[in-house]
């Protein structure tokens, strides 16, 4: 970890199939949008030798090419995999989007990785969403390190950023977050800014100068030793505090000089256990140089300090019928258990799946069992099938390099899995298994769409089904009440990418239309109506008269039909006809075209004709009677009310509660939770929270989360109801 004056330059950077889990490291890069994750991945790949024949670093590999979308949005929108090799170790670098709308890609990266690099900008600080991901990693004990980027920025302050990181990530133990290096500054420029040209290793007390484009080690001058002494002593104490040797701290405080080799071994163990979180610095190579500043140190940390897949706890696995199944930890010779962490469509090879193998060995052209989790509530097809897989490969820029196999602990791209979706389990066809799914956020931003043309309509269904198969954070709804097709997304950028993928990948042009909530109607008071359908001019006549009473019922009662006809005024065979007509009219609504609910309709009287009465005539009379009853009383417009839970930092509680009140919400209570957060529970009309996913993010600076569930329908305030009715009249 920066204690060697030179390092293995790596193999050609073209990752081959790993032969043992101990020679694999799976690392996810996490950080807010613009922190420099993708640039860091490219710098690490360049340092590791991942260059093409022209000497140019290849772009980060993905399971499909969305450069057009990413270029247009000017940010990463997907999880990408870049395998490199360093010091005989295969390093799978998983680059994640930093924008909150693509948290599903981030969660997939966390699932596939065994350790995380948190990338923070020296000029921007640490945002709330990055802190929340840190807490997620802490909850599962994932080892972490921090890399500070953008050291070249005028406002960059590495020392201040290490203090901020200790405060943001250290919790009760800020001495668990400490820098391993200090910046080495070059001559001050005309603007007064002294560029960072290298690093000072605090443990080795070596200078690592990158100003020539390659790392060169040297001894520090006498004038530099006092500068590093305080930081070095604090680092040593922080490492010793995590040491398994309980006598080491007493010996150190007693004046004993601790061997650097012992400190490095203790540091590596503490990092792998997830109890110590080193801070490093990195910058991309400039002016055609081969090595970026700090990249060797980061690769050394990954290969020597981060855990192997053998050290990761085995995921919970069951048979497909739910019986627990014990697995030996990361055994290449064990039963096959792999998980699809990302799915995409390639225009040349079809569907491509990025897979993490947890047990066994995956080989090309074998038949595997594909088990899904039945996410039918999100618009996914239910599936539990055998499929023959195609070639295995590892991405190298925009190319795919063929792999002979993928052992437990490794990642690979699999072609021709036509039914597999993100989150599915691959296992042996004669021993089908199912992994416990990882948690995905609920999409809470509705996007109502319709086909732009008849040609688009024919392709829409298939395009949408493929879209949700690739992205489990997206939910497809065919709303039977509003007759809308709704894509539920995580935010505006997520929705924008979905529309772009429909257009560019599946050739489907859609129009976005206003999203409708499922409104209903009910009677405010008791009323009566008479339905008269009499036509006797020319041809076969029609004759049906019925008299009904309608009274409101409690919410959730539906429609109750009661027969109280006496003396056969309405013949027995036509009473179901009246009910059918009433229910048909109720489904259409009686005021603003919304379904009528929660009423009791009592058939009191009527008349029939021996020749001209019919089933159709009494259906029409029943509908007319209900409409007349509605015309003589007040009709309430009912709106759906959602139960909303908002988890927000204490600093934003007042603003969030005020905003909920402005949405006609009723705050039910608050509850203090860990981490300086408050859980707010409220009931809010659904019509008021269509864009709440966007507004809450803005209000809380990205630090709040919420979920919602349907509570009930209740009467809408008169002024709001009148506005809705006017809009309905204008539309018609």
C-alpha positions in Angstrom: 0.0 0.0 0.0 2.4 2.6 -1.2 5.3 1.2 0.8 7.2 0.0 -2.2 9.2 2.4 -4.3 8.0 0.6 -7.5 5.1 -1.7 -8.3 4.3 -4.5 -10.7 3.2 -2.8 -13.9 0.4 -5.3 -14.3 -0.2 -7.7 -17.2 -1.5 -6.4 -20.4 -4.6 -5.2 -18.6 -6.7 -7.7 -20.6 -8.4 -9.6 -17.9 -8.4 -13.4 -18.4 -10.5 -16.0 -16.6 -9.5 -16.2 -13.0 -8.5 -19.7 -11.8 -9.1 -19.2 -8.1 -11.3 -16.9 -6.0 -8.3 -15.7 -4.1 -7.0 -14.0 -7.2 -10.1 -11.9 -7.7 -11.1 -8.5 -6.3 -14.6 -7.1 -7.0 -14.7 -3.3 -6.2 -17.6 -0.9 -6.7 -16.9 2.8 -7.1 -19.4 5.0 -5.3 -19.8 8.8 -5.3 -22.0 11.7 -6.3 -22.4 12.7 -9.9 -19.3 14.6 -11.0 -17.0 13.3 -8.3 -14.7 11.6 -10.9 -15.5 7.9 -10.6 -15.4 7.2 -14.3 -12.2 9.2 -14.7 -10.6 7.3 -11.8 -11.6 4.0 -13.4 -9.9 5.1 -16.7 -6.8 6.2 -14.8 -6.6 2.8 -13.0 -7.1 1.0 -16.3 -4.3 3.0 -17.9 -1.9 2.4 -15.0 -2.7 -1.3 -15.1 -1.8 -1.4 -18.8 -5.4 -1.6 -20.2 -4.4 0.1 -23.5 -5.1 -0.8 -27.1 -2.5 -1.2 -29.8 -2.4 2.5 -30.4 -1.4 3.1 -26.8 -4.8 4.6 -26.0 -6.7 3.6 -22.9 -9.9 1.8 -23.7 -13.3 3.2 -22.6 -14.9 1.6 -19.6 -16.7 -1.6 -20.7 -20.3 -2.2 -20.3 -22.8 -5.0 -21.2 -24.2 -2.6 -23.8 -23.3 0.7 -25.4 -25.3 3.7 -24.3 -22.7 6.3 -25.1 -25.4 8.3 -27.0 -27.6 8.6 -23.9 -24.7 9.3 -21.5 -23.3 11.9 -23.9 -26.6 13.6 -24.1 -27.2 13.6 -20.3 -23.5 14.3 -19.6 -23.4 11.7 -16.8 -23.2 8.0 -16.3 -26.7 6.3 -16.3 -25.6 2.7 -16.0 -23.4 0.2 -14.2 -20.3 -0.6 -16.1 -17.6 -3.3 -15.6 -13.9 -2.7 -16.3 -11.7 -5.7 -15.5 -8.0 -5.0 -15.1 -5.0 -7.0 -13.8 -2.5 -5.9 -11.2 0.2 -7.8 -9.5 -1.3 -11.1 -10.7 -4.8 -10.2 -9.3 -7.9 -9.8 -11.5 -9.7 -6.6 -10.4 -13.3 -6.1 -11.5 -13.9 -2.4 -11.3 -17.7 -1.6 -11.2 -18.4 2.0 -12.1 -21.8 3.2 -10.9 -23.8 6.3 -11.8 -23.7 9.0 -9.1 -27.2 10.5 -9.8 -30.0 9.5 -7.5 -32.3 8.4 -10.3 -30.0 5.5 -11.1 -29.7 4.1 -7.6 -30.8 0.7 -9.0 -27.5 0.5 -10.9 -25.7 1.4 -7.7 -27.5 -1.3 -5.7 -26.6 -3.8 -8.4 -22.9 -2.8 -8.2 -23.0 -3.1 -4.4 -24.5 -6.6 -4.8 -21.8 -7.7 -7.2 -18.8 -6.2 -5.2 -17.0 -7.3 -2.1 -15.6 -3.8 -1.3 -16.3 -0.2 -2.1 -14.2 2.8 -3.1 -16.0 6.0 -2.2 -14.9 8.8 -4.6 -15.2 12.4 -3.3 -14.1 15.6 -4.9 -11.5 17.7 -3.1 -13.5 20.8 -4.2 -17.1 19.7 -3.7 -17.2 17.8 -0.4 -19.5 14.9 0.6 -23.2 15.1 -0.2 -26.1 13.5 1.7 -26.8 10.7 -0.7 -23.1 9.5 -0.5 -23.4 9.4 3.3 -26.5 7.3 3.0 -24.8 4.8 0.8 -21.9 4.7 3.3 -24.4 3.8 6.0 -25.9 1.0 3.7 -22.4 -0.4 3.3 -21.8 -0.1 7.1 -25.0 -2.1 7.8 -23.7 -5.1 5.9 -20.0 -4.6 7.0 -18.7 -4.0 3.5 -15.0 -2.9 3.5 -14.5 0.7 2.3 -11.8 3.2 1.4 -12.0 6.8 0.2 -10.3 8.3 -2.8 -10.1 12.1 -3.1 -10.1 13.4 -6.6 -10.0 16.8 -8.4 -6.8 17.7 -6.6 -6.0 20.1 -9.5 -9.0 22.3 -8.8 -8.2 25.8 -7.5 -10.4 25.3 -4.5 -9.0 21.8 -3.7 -7.9 21.2 -0.1 -6.9 17.7 0.5 -6.2 18.1 4.2 -9.6 19.7 4.8 -11.3 17.0 2.8 -9.7 14.3 4.9 -11.2 16.0 7.9 -14.6 16.2 6.3 -14.5 12.5 5.4 -13.6 11.6 9.0 -16.5 13.7 10.2 -19.0 12.3 7.5 -17.9 8.7 7.6 -16.2 8.1 10.9 -19.3 8.3 13.1 -18.3 7.8 16.7 -14.7 6.9 15.7 -13.3 9.6 13.3 -9.8 8.0 13.9 -11.0 5.0 11.8 -11.0 7.3 8.7 -7.4 8.6 8.2 -5.2 9.4 5.2 -2.4 7.0 4.2 -0.7 9.8 2.2 -0.2 13.5 2.2 0.0 15.5 -1.1 3.4 16.5 -2.4 3.2 20.0 -3.9 5.2 21.4 -6.8 6.4 25.0 -7.3 3.8 27.6 -6.8 2.4 29.1 -10.1 1.7 32.7 -10.9 -1.8 32.3 -9.6 -0.5 31.3 -6.2 -1.7 27.7 -6.7 0.9 24.9 -6.0 -0.1 21.8 -8.0 0.0 18.4 -6.4 2.8 16.5 -8.1 3.1 13.4 -5.9 2.3 11.8 -2.5 4.1 11.3 0.7 3.6 7.8 2.2 3.0 8.2 5.9 3.9 4.7 6.9 6.9 4.3 4.6 8.0 7.9 4.9 8.7 7.8 1.2 8.1 10.4 -1.5 6.3 9.3 -4.6 6.7 11.8 -7.4 4.4 11.5 -10.4 5.5 14.7 -12.2 7.4 12.7 -14.9 4.3 10.6 -15.8 5.6 7.6 -13.8 6.0 7.1 -10.1 9.4 7.6 -8.8 10.2 7.0 -5.1 12.7 8.9 -3.0 13.6 9.7 0.6 12.1 12.9 2.1 14.2 15.8 3.0 14.9 16.7 6.6 12.6 19.7 6.3 9.6 17.4 5.3 9.8 15.0 8.2 8.2 17.4 10.8 5.4 18.0 8.3 4.4 14.4 8.3 5.2 13.5 11.9 1.8 14.4 13.4 -0.3 12.8 10.7 2.0 9.7 10.8 1.6 9.3 14.5 -2.1 9.6 14.3 -2.3 7.0 11.5 -0.1 4.6 13.5 -2.3 5.0 16.6 -5.5 4.5 14.4 -4.0 1.3 12.9 -2.8 -0.1 16.3 -6.3 0.6 17.7 -7.6 -2.0 15.2 -4.8 -4.5 15.7 -5.6 -8.0 16.9 -2.5 -7.7 19.1 -3.9 -6.1 22.3 -0.4 -5.4 23.7 0.7 -3.4 20.7 -0.8 -0.1 21.8 0.8 -0.3 25.3 4.1 -1.1 23.8 3.8 1.8 21.3 2.8 4.3 23.9 5.7 3.0 26.0 8.1 4.1 23.3 8.6 0.9 21.3 9.1 1.4 17.6 6.6 -0.7 15.8 7.9 -2.4 12.6 6.4 -0.9 9.4 5.7 -4.4 8.1 3.6 -5.1 11.2 1.7 -1.9 10.7 1.0 -2.7 7.1 -0.3 -6.2 7.9 -2.6 -4.8 10.7 -3.8 -2.1 8.3 -4.6 -4.6 5.6 -6.5 -6.8 8.0 -8.5 -3.9 9.4 -9.4 -2.7 5.9 -10.5 -6.2 4.9 -12.6 -6.5 8.1 -14.3 -3.2 7.4 -13.2 -1.5 10.6 -10.6 1.0 9.2 -11.2 3.2 6.2 -8.1 4.7 4.6 -8.2 7.9 2.6 -6.1 8.1 -0.6 -5.7 10.6 -3.4 -5.7 10.1 -7.1 -5.7 12.1 -10.3 -5.7 11.1 -14.0 -2.5 11.1 -16.1 -1.9 14.3 -18.0 0.0 15.1 -21.3 0.1 11.5 -22.5 1.7 10.2 -19.3 1.1 6.5 -18.4 0.5 6.7 -14.7 -2.0 9.0 -13.0 -1.1 10.4 -9.6 -2.0 7.9 -6.8 -3.3 5.2 -9.1 -0.6 2.7 -8.1 -1.4 3.3 -4.4 -5.1 2.7 -5.1 -4.4 -0.5 -7.0 -2.1 -1.7 -4.2 -4.9 -1.0 -1.6 -7.4 -3.0 -3.7 -5.1 -6.0 -4.3 -3.5 -6.1 -0.8 -6.1 -4.6 1.5 -9.5 -5.4 0.1 -11.0 -8.9 0.7 -11.2 -11.8 -1.7 -14.6 -13.3 -2.6 -13.6 -16.1 -0.2 -14.1 -13.6 2.7 -17.6 -12.6 1.7 -20.5 -14.2 3.6 -22.4 -16.6 1.3 -25.8 -15.2 0.3 -29.0 -17.0 1.4 -30.0 -19.6 -1.1 -33.1 -21.8 -1.2 -34.6 -24.3 -3.6 -37.1 -22.9 -6.0 -39.9 -24.1 -3.6 -38.4 -22.2 -0.7 -36.4 -24.8 1.3 -33.1 -23.4 2.7 -29.9 -24.7 1.1 -26.5 -24.4 2.7 -23.6 -23.4 0.4 -19.9 -23.8 1.0 -18.4 -20.3 0.8 -17.3 -19.4 -2.8 -16.5 -22.9 -3.9 -15.6 -23.2 -7.6 -16.4 -26.9 -7.4 -19.8 -26.4 -5.6 -23.3 -26.3 -7.1 -23.7 -23.5 -9.6 -25.3 -20.3 -8.1 -24.9 -17.1 -10.1 -26.9 -13.9 -10.2 -27.8 -11.6 -13.0 -26.8 -8.1 -11.8 -27.5 -6.3 -15.0 -29.3 -7.0 -18.2 -29.1 -5.1 -21.5 -29.7 -5.5 -25.2 -26.9 -5.4 -27.7 -27.9 -4.6 -31.3 -25.6 -7.4 -32.6 -25.8 -10.2 -30.0 -29.2 -9.6 -28.4 -29.7 -9.7 -24.7 -26.5 -9.7 -22.6 -26.4 -10.4 -18.9 -23.7 -9.3 -16.4 -23.4 -12.1 -13.9 -21.7 -12.6 -10.6 -20.9 -16.2 -9.8 -21.2 -17.0 -6.1 -20.7 -20.8 -6.3 -19.6 -23.3 -8.8 -18.2 -22.5 -12.3 -20.1 -21.1 -15.2 -19.1 -22.4 -18.7 -20.2 -21.3 -22.2 -22.8 -23.2 -24.1 -24.2 -25.1 -21.1 -27.8 -25.3 -20.1 -28.7 -23.5 -16.9 -31.9 -23.0 -14.9 -33.1 -19.4 -14.7 -35.2 -18.6 -11.6 -37.0 -15.3 -11.2 -38.7 -13.7 -8.2 -42.1 -13.3 -9.7 -42.0 -9.5 -9.9 -45.4 -9.5 -11.6 -46.4 -6.5 -9.5 -43.8 -4.5 -11.4 -44.9 -5.7 -14.9 -42.4 -8.6 -15.2 -43.2 -11.9 -16.7 -43.1 -14.8 -14.3 -40.5 -17.3 -15.4 -38.8 -20.4 -14.1 -37.1 -22.0 -17.1 -34.1 -23.8 -18.5 -32.0 -21.9 -21.0 -28.8 -22.6 -23.0 -26.3 -19.8 -22.5 -24.1 -18.5 -25.3 -20.5 -17.2 -25.0 -18.9 -15.9 -21.8 -16.9 -12.7 -22.1 -15.3 -9.8 -20.3 -15.7 -6.3 -21.5 -12.7 -4.5 -22.9 -13.9 -1.1 -24.0 -16.7 -1.5 -26.5 -15.5 -5.0 -27.3 -16.2 -8.3 -25.5 -13.2 -10.6 -24.9 -14.1 -14.3 -24.8 -13.7 -16.2 -21.5 -13.3 -19.9 -21.2 -15.1 -20.0 -17.8 -16.1 -17.9 -14.8 -15.4 -19.3 -11.4 -17.1 -18.6 -8.1 -16.2 -15.0 -7.1 -15.7 -13.7 -10.7 -17.9 -11.6 -13.0 -18.7 -12.3 -16.6 -21.0 -11.2 -19.4 -23.3 -14.0 -20.7 -24.9 -13.9 -24.1 -28.2 -15.3 -25.3 -30.1 -15.6 -22.0 -33.4 -14.5 -23.7 -35.6 -14.9 -20.6 -33.2 -13.9 -17.8 -33.9 -10.6 -16.0 -31.9 -8.5 -13.6 -32.0 -10.1 -10.2 -32.5 -13.7 -11.6 -30.6 -16.7 -10.3 -28.7 -19.1 -12.6 -28.1 -22.6 -11.4 -27.7 -26.2 -12.6 -30.7 -27.4 -14.6 -30.8 -30.6 -12.4 -30.4 -28.6 -9.1 -32.4 -25.4 -9.5 -31.8 -22.8 -6.7 -32.9 -19.3 -5.9 -30.9 -16.5 -4.3 -32.5 -14.1 -1.9 -33.1 -10.9 -3.9 -31.4 -7.6 -3.1 -33.5 -4.7 -2.0 -34.5 -2.3 -4.7 -36.1 1.1 -4.2 -39.7 1.5 -5.2 -40.3 3.7 -8.3 -42.5 6.6 -7.2 -42.6 8.9 -10.2 -45.5 8.1 -12.6 -44.9 8.5 -16.3 -48.1 8.1 -18.3 -47.4 7.3 -22.0 -49.3 6.3 -25.2 -48.1 5.2 -28.6 -47.3 8.0 -31.0 -48.8 6.1 -34.0 -50.5 2.8 -34.9 -47.1 1.4 -35.9 -45.7 2.3 -32.5 -48.7 0.8 -30.8 -47.9 -2.6 -32.3 -44.3 -2.5 -30.9 -45.1 -0.8 -27.5 -46.0 -3.9 -25.5 -42.8 -5.8 -26.4 -40.6 -2.7 -25.9 -42.0 -2.0 -22.5 -41.7 -5.6 -21.3 -38.0 -5.6 -22.4 -37.5 -2.3 -20.6 -38.7 -3.5 -17.2 -36.9 -6.8 -17.6 -33.6 -4.9 -17.8 -34.4 -2.5 -15.0 -36.1 -3.8 -11.8 -36.4 -0.3 -10.4 -39.0 0.4 -13.1 -42.6 -0.7 -12.7 -45.1 -1.1 -15.6 -48.8 -0.5 -14.8 -51.8 -1.0 -17.0 -54.3 1.0 -15.0 -57.7 -0.5 -15.5 -59.5 2.5 -13.9 -57.8 5.3 -15.8 -57.0 3.2 -18.9 -53.5 4.5 -18.9 -50.1 2.8 -19.5 -47.9 4.1 -16.7 -44.2 3.6 -16.3 -43.2 4.2 -12.6 -39.7 5.6 -12.5 -37.2 6.9 -9.8 -37.0 10.5 -11.2 -37.0 12.7 -14.3 -33.6 11.5 -15.5 -34.6 7.9 -15.1 -37.8 8.6 -17.1 -35.9 10.4 -19.7 -33.5 7.4 -20.2 -36.5 5.0 -20.4 -38.1 7.1 -23.2 -34.8 7.3 -25.0 -34.2 3.6 -24.8 -37.7 2.9 -26.1 -37.0 5.1 -29.1 -33.4 4.3 -29.9 -33.2 0.6 -29.0 -36.7 -0.7 -29.6 -37.9 1.8 -32.3 -41.0 2.9 -30.3 -42.0 6.5 -30.2 -44.3 7.5 -27.4 -46.1 10.6 -26.2 -46.1 11.6 -22.5 -49.6 12.5 -21.3 -50.8 13.8 -17.9 -51.0 11.1 -15.3 -54.5 10.5 -13.9 -55.3 9.2 -10.4 -58.2 6.8 -9.9 -61.0 9.1 -8.8 -64.4 7.7 -7.8 -67.9 9.0 -7.1 -70.5 8.4 -4.4 -73.8 9.7 -3.2 -73.6 12.3 -0.5 -77.3 11.7 0.6 -80.2 9.3 0.2 -82.0 9.8 -3.1 -84.6 8.1 -5.4 -84.9 7.7 -9.1 -87.3 6.4 -11.7 -86.1 4.8 -14.9 -88.6 4.8 -17.7 -87.7 3.2 -21.0 -90.8 2.9 -23.2 -90.6 2.8 -27.0 -93.6 1.4 -29.0 -93.4 3.1 -32.4 -92.6 0.8 -35.2 -91.2 -2.7 -34.9 -90.8 -4.6 -31.7 -91.5 -2.3 -28.7 -89.5 -1.8 -25.5 -91.1 -1.4 -22.2 -89.4 -1.2 -18.8 -90.0 1.0 -15.7 -88.2 0.7 -12.4 -88.1 2.8 -9.3 -85.0 2.7 -7.0 -83.7 4.2 -3.8 -80.0 4.9 -3.4 -78.2 5.5 -0.1 -74.5 6.0 0.7 -72.5 3.3 2.4 -69.2 3.4 4.4 -66.0 3.6 2.3 -65.0 0.3 0.8 -68.5 -1.2 0.7 -68.7 -1.3 -3.1 -72.2 -1.5 -4.6 -75.0 -3.4 -2.9 -78.1 -4.2 -4.7 -81.3 -5.1 -2.8 -84.6 -6.4 -4.3 -87.7 -5.2 -2.4 -90.2 -5.5 -5.2 -93.6 -6.8 -4.1 -96.5 -8.3 -6.1 -94.4 -9.0 -9.2 -94.4 -5.4 -10.4 -91.0 -6.3 -12.0 -91.1 -9.9 -13.1 -88.5 -12.1 -11.4 -86.5 -12.7 -14.5 -85.9 -9.0 -15.1 -84.6 -8.1 -11.6 -81.1 -9.2 -12.5 -81.4 -7.1 -15.6 -82.1 -4.0 -13.5 -79.1 -4.8 -11.4 -76.9 -5.3 -14.4 -78.0 -1.9 -15.8 -77.3 -0.2 -12.5 -73.9 -1.7 -12.2 -73.0 -0.8 -15.8 -74.0 2.8 -15.2 -72.1 2.9 -11.9 -69.0 1.8 -13.7 -69.3 4.7 -16.1 -70.1 7.2 -13.3 -72.9 9.7 -12.9 -71.2 13.1 -12.5 -67.6 13.3 -13.9 -67.2 10.0 -15.6 -65.6 8.2 -12.6 -66.8 4.8 -11.2 -69.6 5.1 -8.6 -68.9 3.2 -5.4 -70.1 2.7 -1.8 -73.9 2.8 -2.3 -76.9 0.6 -1.7 -79.4 0.5 -4.5 -82.8 -0.8 -3.5 -85.3 -1.7 -6.2 -88.7 -0.7 -4.9 -91.2 -0.9 -7.7 -91.7 -1.0 -11.5 -93.8 -2.0 -14.4 -93.5 -4.5 -17.2 -95.3 -5.3 -20.5 -96.2 -8.9 -21.3 -94.8 -8.5 -24.9 -92.5 -5.6 -25.1 -90.4 -6.0 -21.8 -87.0 -7.5 -22.2 -83.6 -7.9 -20.5 -82.2 -5.0 -22.6 -85.1 -2.8 -21.8 -84.8 -3.3 -18.0 -81.0 -2.8 -18.2 -81.6 0.6 -19.8 -84.3 1.5 -17.2 -81.9 0.6 -14.4 -79.2 2.9 -15.8 -81.7 5.7 -16.3 -83.0 5.3 -12.7 -79.5 5.6 -11.3 -78.8 8.7 -13.3 -82.1 10.4 -12.2 -81.3 9.6 -8.6 -77.9 11.2 -9.0 -79.4 14.3 -10.6 -81.5 14.9 -7.4 -78.7 14.9 -4.9 -75.1 15.9 -4.3 -72.4 13.6 -5.7 -69.1 13.5 -3.8 -65.9 13.1 -5.9 -63.7 10.6 -4.0 -59.9 10.8 -4.3 -57.3 8.2 -3.3 -55.4 9.1 -0.2 -51.9 7.6 0.3 -50.2 6.8 3.5 -46.7 8.4 3.2 -43.6 7.8 5.3 -40.7 10.2 4.9 -37.3 9.5 6.4 -35.5 12.8 6.5 -32.5 14.5 8.2 -33.5 16.5 11.3 -32.3 19.7 9.5 -35.1 19.4 7.0 -38.0 18.1 9.2 -39.7 21.5 9.4 -39.5 22.1 5.7 -40.9 18.7 4.8 -43.8 18.9 7.3 -44.7 22.4 5.9 -44.6 21.1 2.4 -46.8 18.1 3.3 -49.4 20.5 4.8 -49.3 22.5 1.6 -50.3 19.4 -0.3 -53.4 19.0 1.9 -51.6 16.3 3.9 -52.3 15.4 7.5 -49.2 14.6 9.5 -50.0 11.6 11.7 -46.8 11.7 13.8 -43.0 11.7 13.9 -40.5 9.2 15.2 -36.8 9.8 15.9 -34.5 7.3 14.2 -30.8 6.7 14.2 -28.3 8.8 12.3 -29.9 12.1 13.1 -33.1 11.4 11.1 -36.8 11.6 11.7 -39.5 9.4 10.3 -42.6 11.5 9.3 -45.9 9.7 8.8 -48.7 11.5 7.0 -51.8 10.9 4.8 -51.7 12.9 1.5 -54.1 12.9 -1.4 -52.4 11.1 -4.3 -53.3 13.9 -6.7 -50.9 16.1 -4.7 -47.9 13.8 -4.8 -47.4 12.9 -8.4 -44.1 14.7 -8.5 -43.2 14.3 -4.9 -40.2 12.1 -5.7 -38.6 15.1 -7.5 -39.8 17.8 -5.1 -38.7 15.9 -2.0 -35.2 15.4 -3.4 -34.9 19.1 -4.1 -36.3 20.1 -0.7 -33.9 17.8 1.3 -30.9 18.1 -1.0 -31.1 14.4 -1.8 -31.0 13.2 1.7 -34.7 12.1 2.2 -36.5 9.0 1.2 -40.2 8.2 1.2 -42.6 5.4 0.5 -46.3 5.4 -0.1 -49.2 3.0 0.1 -52.8 3.3 -0.7 -55.0 4.0 2.3 -58.5 4.7 1.1 -60.7 7.0 -1.0 -62.3 9.9 0.6 -64.3 13.0 -0.5 -62.4 15.7 -2.3 -62.8 19.3 -1.1 -65.6 21.1 -3.0 -63.3 23.6 -4.7 -60.9 20.9 -5.9 -63.7 18.7 -7.0 -65.3 21.5 -9.0 -62.0 22.2 -10.7 -61.7 18.5 -11.7 -65.3 18.6 -13.1 -64.5 21.7 -15.1 -61.4 20.0 -16.6 -63.5 16.9 -17.5 -66.2 19.1 -19.2 -63.5 21.0 -21.1 -61.9 17.7 -22.2 -65.2 16.4 -23.5 
